[in-house]
Each structure stands twice: as structure tokens, then as C-alpha cells.
Amino acid sequence: MNTLEKIYQTNIQLLSKTEVTYTQWEHEPILDFATDEMVAKKLGWTGTHSKSLFLKVKGGGFALYLTEKDKRLDSKAIKKVLGKRVSICDDLEMTEQTGCVPGAVCPFALPQSIPVIVDSTLFTHDEILYTPGHPELTLGFAGKDLPILLQAIENTVHHI
């Protein structure tokens, strides 16, 4: 089983274990915002597209920031919770750390040492869409279920 398939299977196991209802779509690979918008229009998605930014923490380590697709990195808020500055990690290092491909970073199935910082506005959305490893797949679940999923992962989770 390759790395992307392991990430996908870990996501499906997480959703099943937590009994979170989800929808899955298969489509052409989404690796950029333009393709994301085109596929969303074609498939009639109405959910909120999430964005997972993989970050390098000054002084060592990594973190993941989960937010809405159109929001910018709030480095000041992240520094408040981590106590250190962050910058967006380069593609090679991100792939080495997560196994994900650039443009399709999965917010779940990360190494346990990587904290997840969540934009709390995601909890209010009817549906959140994300990539479960494979860039040609998208999963959607209710925003109200995000806390359930976050409680079930082994990573430290911060809310901003």
C-alpha cells in the first residue's frame, strides 16, 4: 500500500471509528485553487473548502493550520498558541514529513508530533470539504462534527 493510500485509509478509519457521516467524491486531481473551483462547479459542491497549510516552526518542528480555502495565514494568532513564529514549509519538506503531495495536504493522519491549529470558524459551516491524501478524492462532513474528529486524533489541537 502506498503512502497516499495509507493516508486515505487512516481517514476512512477515523470517520468510521467516530461514526461521522461523510460523503466522498472522485474527480480529476485537485492540486491548485483553479482546478478546485472548476471541479466544485462541475460537481455542484456547496460545502466550505478547507485549506491545510503545513508550517515550519522557528527553532524546529512543524505544525498544520486548518482553515477555510480563502483565508490567509494568521501567523500572529498561531504564534500566540505555539509561542514561536511560523512560516509556510517548502513542498519537499512537507512531503517528507506528511507523505502528502503539494496542493493536497490532509489535516488528519499526520505524525503525532505535529500540532494541528484549527480556525474555529470551521465549526459553524454546514459542510467542510477536504482532501484525504489522494488529490483525486474529496471528503465532506458536517462542520459540527469537526470537534469529534479532532478529539479522536493523537495530535495536540489548538483552536484560534
C-alpha positions in Angstrom: 0.0 0.0 0.0 1.5 3.4 -1.0 1.7 6.4 1.3 -1.4 8.2 -0.2 -3.5 5.1 0.2 -2.4 4.7 3.8 -3.4 8.3 4.5 -6.7 7.7 2.8 -7.4 4.5 4.8 -6.5 6.3 8.0 -9.1 9.0 7.2 -11.8 6.4 6.4 -10.9 4.6 9.7 -11.1 7.8 11.6 -14.5 8.7 10.1 -15.8 5.2 10.8 -14.5 5.0 14.3 -16.1 8.3 15.3 -19.3 7.4 13.4 -19.1 10.7 11.5 -21.2 10.7 8.4 -19.4 11.7 5.3 -19.7 12.0 1.5 -16.9 11.1 -0.9 -16.4 12.4 -4.4 -13.9 11.1 -7.1 -12.7 13.6 -9.7 -9.7 14.8 -11.6 -6.7 15.5 -9.3 -7.0 18.9 -7.4 -3.6 20.4 -6.8 -4.4 24.1 -7.1 -7.3 26.6 -6.5 -8.2 26.9 -10.1 -8.9 23.2 -10.5 -10.6 23.2 -7.1 -13.1 25.8 -8.3 -13.7 24.1 -11.6 -14.4 20.7 -10.0 -16.6 22.3 -7.4 -18.7 24.0 -10.0 -18.9 20.8 -12.1 -19.9 18.6 -9.1 -22.2 21.3 -7.6 -20.4 21.4 -4.2 -21.9 23.7 -1.7 -19.7 22.9 1.3 -16.8 25.0 2.6 -13.5 24.1 1.0 -10.8 23.8 3.7 -7.2 24.6 3.4 -4.4 22.8 5.3 -1.2 24.9 5.5 1.8 22.9 6.5 4.1 25.2 8.6 7.6 25.2 9.8 8.1 26.4 13.3 11.1 28.6 14.0 13.5 26.8 16.2 12.4 23.4 14.9 9.3 21.4 14.4 6.2 21.7 12.2 2.5 22.4 12.6 -0.6 22.3 10.4 -3.1 25.2 10.2 -6.6 24.1 9.1 -8.8 27.0 7.8 -11.1 28.0 5.0 -9.7 28.0 1.5 -9.9 31.7 1.0 -8.4 32.7 4.4 -4.9 33.9 4.8 -2.3 32.5 7.3 -2.8 34.2 10.6 0.8 33.9 11.8 0.2 36.2 14.8 -2.6 34.1 16.2 -0.5 30.9 15.6 2.5 32.5 17.3 0.2 33.1 20.3 -0.7 29.4 20.7 2.7 27.9 19.8 4.9 30.6 21.3 7.1 30.7 18.2 7.0 32.2 14.8 5.9 30.0 11.8 6.4 30.1 8.0 4.9 28.1 5.2 7.0 25.0 4.7 8.5 24.1 1.4 7.0 21.3 -0.7 9.8 18.9 -0.3 9.9 19.1 3.5 6.2 18.9 3.7 6.1 15.7 1.6 8.9 14.2 3.7 7.0 14.9 6.9 3.4 14.1 5.9 3.6 11.9 2.8 1.1 14.3 1.1 1.6 15.8 -2.3 1.8 19.6 -2.7 -1.7 21.2 -3.0 -3.4 18.2 -1.3 -2.3 18.3 2.3 -4.5 16.2 4.5 -5.4 17.6 8.0 -5.7 14.2 9.6 -3.3 11.2 9.6 -0.3 13.4 10.5 2.6 12.3 12.6 1.6 12.6 16.3 4.4 15.2 16.9 2.7 17.8 14.6 0.2 20.0 16.3 -3.0 21.0 14.5 -4.2 24.6 14.7 -7.8 24.9 13.7 -9.7 28.1 12.6 -12.7 27.9 14.9 -15.0 29.4 12.2 -14.9 25.9 10.5 -17.2 24.6 13.3 -20.0 26.8 12.1 -20.2 25.5 8.5 -22.8 23.1 7.3 -20.2 21.0 5.4 -16.4 21.0 5.3 -14.6 19.6 2.3 -11.0 18.3 2.4 -8.5 16.0 0.6 -7.9 12.7 2.3 -4.5 12.1 0.8 -5.4 11.2 -2.8 -5.8 14.5 -4.8 -8.5 12.9 -6.9 -10.7 12.3 -3.9 -12.6 14.8 -1.7 -14.4 14.0 1.5 -17.2 16.2 3.1 -18.6 16.1 6.6 -20.7 18.4 8.8 -18.8 21.3 10.5 -20.4 20.4 13.8 -18.6 17.0 13.6 -15.1 18.6 13.3 -14.6 18.6 17.1 -15.4 14.9 17.2 -12.7 14.2 14.6 -10.2 16.4 16.3 -10.8 14.7 19.7 -10.1 11.3 18.1 -6.7 12.2 16.6 -3.5 11.9 18.7 -2.1 15.3 17.7 -2.2 18.3 20.0 -5.0 20.5 18.8 -5.3 24.3 19.2 -8.2 26.5 18.3 -7.9 30.1 17.1 
